[in-house]
Amino acid sequence: MPSSADQKLIHRISQQLYQYDPMNTSCNVNEGMEDEYLSQAQDIAHHLSEGVPLHDALMRTFDHWFWEGCLLEEQRQSSLAALLTSLNAVVQEKDA
């Protein structure tokens, strides 16, 4: 079971994924779908704990859960950039 600090990180990552909705699931406009990206958040946190850089952790996770290169598609670029900036702040906050 993840520690409380890890659980907090997973929750924060999940919140950011929900807010930016990189796969355009429309979860962020539908009540009750706040945990839409929880599994992906858990995987990202796991990769980070293994020392994988944030960008790579995000790519590996989404390639695994969706399809290879899914976040690199043109229509996802602005969302991806904003998400990486936001997640970077979350990760730095955890390390502080």
C-alpha positions as CSV (number, residue, x, y, z in Angstrom):
1,M,0.0,0.0,0.0
2,P,1.4,3.4,-0.9
3,S,2.4,5.8,1.9
4,S,0.2,8.7,2.7
5,A,2.7,11.0,0.9
6,D,2.5,8.8,-2.1
7,Q,-1.3,8.7,-1.9
8,K,-1.3,12.5,-1.8
9,L,0.9,12.7,-4.9
10,I,-1.3,10.2,-6.7
11,H,-4.4,12.3,-5.8
12,R,-2.7,15.5,-7.0
13,I,-1.6,13.9,-10.3
14,S,-5.1,12.5,-10.8
15,Q,-6.6,16.0,-10.2
16,Q,-4.3,17.5,-12.8
17,L,-5.1,14.8,-15.3
18,Y,-8.8,15.3,-14.7
19,Q,-8.5,19.1,-15.1
20,Y,-6.5,18.9,-18.3
21,D,-8.2,15.8,-19.7
22,P,-5.4,14.9,-22.1
23,M,-7.4,12.2,-23.8
24,N,-10.4,14.4,-24.3
25,T,-12.8,12.1,-22.4
26,S,-14.9,15.1,-21.3
27,C,-14.5,13.8,-17.7
28,N,-13.9,17.3,-16.5
29,V,-17.3,18.5,-17.5
30,N,-19.2,15.5,-16.1
31,E,-19.9,15.3,-12.4
32,G,-18.8,12.1,-10.7
33,M,-15.8,11.4,-13.1
34,E,-13.1,13.0,-10.9
35,D,-11.2,9.7,-10.7
36,E,-11.2,9.1,-14.5
37,Y,-7.4,9.1,-14.6
38,L,-6.7,7.5,-11.2
39,S,-5.0,4.4,-12.7
40,Q,-2.8,6.6,-14.9
41,A,-1.9,8.8,-11.9
42,Q,-0.9,5.7,-9.9
43,D,1.3,4.5,-12.8
44,I,2.9,8.0,-13.2
45,A,3.7,8.1,-9.5
46,H,5.2,4.7,-9.6
47,H,7.4,5.6,-12.5
48,L,8.5,8.8,-10.7
49,S,9.4,6.8,-7.6
50,E,11.7,4.7,-9.8
51,G,13.5,7.9,-10.9
52,V,11.9,8.2,-14.3
53,P,11.7,11.8,-15.4
54,L,8.2,13.3,-15.4
55,H,7.8,13.7,-19.2
56,D,8.9,10.1,-19.7
57,A,6.6,8.8,-16.9
58,L,3.7,10.6,-18.5
59,M,4.5,9.2,-22.0
60,R,5.1,5.7,-20.8
61,T,1.9,5.6,-18.9
62,F,-0.4,7.0,-21.6
63,D,1.3,4.8,-24.3
64,H,0.5,1.8,-22.1
65,W,-3.1,2.7,-21.2
66,F,-4.1,4.1,-24.6
67,W,-1.8,3.8,-27.7
68,E,1.8,4.6,-28.5
69,G,2.3,8.2,-29.2
70,C,-1.2,9.2,-28.2
71,L,-0.1,12.3,-26.3
72,L,2.1,13.4,-29.2
73,E,-0.9,13.9,-31.6
74,E,-1.3,17.5,-32.7
75,Q,-4.7,18.0,-31.1
76,R,-3.2,17.2,-27.7
77,Q,-0.1,19.4,-27.8
78,S,-1.4,22.5,-26.0
79,S,-3.0,20.3,-23.3
80,L,0.1,18.3,-22.9
81,A,2.3,21.4,-22.5
82,A,0.0,22.8,-19.8
83,L,-0.3,19.5,-18.1
84,L,3.5,19.0,-17.9
85,T,3.9,22.5,-16.4
86,S,1.2,21.8,-13.9
87,L,2.5,18.3,-13.0
88,N,6.0,19.6,-12.7
89,A,4.8,22.0,-10.0
90,V,3.1,19.1,-8.2
91,V,6.2,17.0,-8.3
92,Q,8.4,19.9,-7.1
93,E,6.0,20.6,-4.3
94,K,6.3,16.9,-3.2
95,D,10.1,17.1,-3.2
96,A,10.1,20.4,-1.2
